[in-house]
Amino acid sequence: MTRLECAVTNCFYNDDKCCCKGDIMIEGRGAQNAKDTCCSSFREKRGDSARNSVSEPKKNIDVDCKACNCVHNKDCKCDAEKIGITGTKACHCAETECMTFCCK
């Protein structure tokens, strides 16, 4: 599993830079840099909505990855020891990105 630090505080699943979803998906099939990637698991936090159907926040999670050009992508799984997701005021997944992306 990968250690996740998520700065997307406007995400429904974010709890103190940890993810409550359990796993995430990084998109960016033709990505050449981090700006070409995004966390497609992002869901905008609206008001004080409850997370009754998700797990406890976790620092280490499974990361599925479609960014085929990333050195950390091994059979559509991220094998980086640690990744960072950014997009502080994101309202849509396209406004997030994987800061650990490194083009082959």
Secondary structure, 3 states (H helix, E strand, C coil): CEEEEECCCCECCEECCEECCCEEEEECCCCCCHHHCEECCCCECCCCCCCCCCCCCECEEEEEECCCCECCEECCEECCCEEEEECCCCCCHHHCEECCCCEC
